[in-house]
């Protein structure tokens, strides 16, 4: 039960720091979690990357992507929220995130060629 409370507390902290635009703390909390920026933090099964993308935080999204090993690129397309949107969907939904979407696609191509 304590593990559940601890996980809930971390999810709440991450969400709070996301809406407070405290990118440094978000990155710090993600780096201390085994799932990193792919951890779920909303009742809609959004990951940290989903939420950062939705809030149009391009620098944070790029920083969080750098935390992921290249072999996790498939997770960007496979990790969906309850609405069925993957992380690339969230990024592509915003004109201001176009450079991030391009970076995600390039990252995927490089990893697939390696």
C-alpha positions in Angstrom: 0.0 0.0 0.0 2.9 2.4 0.8 4.2 1.8 -2.8 0.9 2.9 -4.2 0.8 6.0 -2.1 4.4 6.8 -3.1 3.7 6.3 -6.8 0.6 8.5 -6.5 2.6 11.2 -4.7 5.2 11.2 -7.4 2.5 11.4 -10.1 1.0 14.3 -8.3 4.4 16.0 -8.0 5.2 15.5 -11.6 1.8 16.9 -12.7 2.2 19.9 -10.3 5.7 20.7 -11.7 4.5 20.4 -15.2 1.7 22.9 -14.8 4.1 25.1 -12.8 6.6 25.1 -15.7 9.3 23.7 -13.4 11.1 21.8 -16.2 14.2 21.2 -14.1 12.2 19.4 -11.4 10.2 17.4 -14.0 13.4 16.2 -15.6 14.9 15.4 -12.1 11.8 13.4 -11.1 11.8 11.5 -14.4 15.4 10.6 -14.1 14.8 9.0 -10.7 11.9 6.8 -11.9 12.5 3.5 -13.8 10.1 4.4 -16.5 11.5 7.9 -16.9 9.3 10.2 -19.0 7.2 7.2 -20.1 5.6 6.9 -16.6 1.8 7.5 -16.5 0.7 10.6 -14.6 -2.9 11.1 -15.3 -6.2 9.3 -14.9 -6.3 9.2 -18.7 -3.0 7.2 -18.8 -1.0 10.1 -20.2 2.7 9.9 -19.8 5.0 12.8 -18.8 5.8 13.1 -22.5 2.1 13.2 -23.5 1.5 16.0 -21.0 4.6 18.0 -21.8 3.7 17.8 -25.5 0.1 18.8 -24.8 1.3 21.8 -22.8 3.6 22.7 -25.8 6.8 22.6 -23.8 9.1 21.8 -26.7 12.4 22.2 -24.8 11.2 19.9 -22.0 10.0 17.3 -24.5 13.4 17.3 -26.2 15.1 17.0 -22.9 12.8 14.1 -21.9 13.4 12.4 -25.2 17.1 12.5 -24.6 16.6 10.6 -21.4 15.3 7.6 -23.4 17.7 5.0 -24.8 17.6 4.9 -28.6 16.2 1.3 -28.4 13.0 2.8 -26.7 12.0 4.7 -29.9 9.3 2.1 -30.6 7.7 3.1 -27.3 7.0 6.6 -28.6 4.5 5.1 -31.1 3.4 2.2 -28.9 2.7 4.1 -25.7 -0.9 5.3 -26.0 -3.2 7.1 -23.6 -6.9 6.2 -23.1 -7.9 8.3 -26.1 -5.6 6.2 -28.3 -3.0 8.9 -28.9 0.6 8.1 -28.8 3.3 10.6 -28.0 4.0 11.5 -31.6 0.2 12.2 -32.1 0.4 14.7 -29.2 3.5 16.4 -30.6 2.1 16.5 -34.2 -1.1 18.1 -33.0 0.6 21.4 -32.4 2.1 23.7 -35.0 4.5 25.1 -32.4 5.9 21.6 -31.9 6.8 20.9 -35.5 10.6 20.9 -34.9 10.1 18.4 -32.0 8.1 16.1 -34.3 10.8 16.2 -36.9 13.4 15.4 -34.3 11.4 12.4 -33.1 11.1 11.1 -36.7 14.8 11.6 -37.3 15.7 9.9 -34.0 13.6 6.9 -35.1 15.2 6.7 -38.5 18.7 6.8 -37.0 17.9 4.2 -34.5 16.4 1.9 -37.1 19.5 2.2 -39.3 21.9 1.4 -36.5 
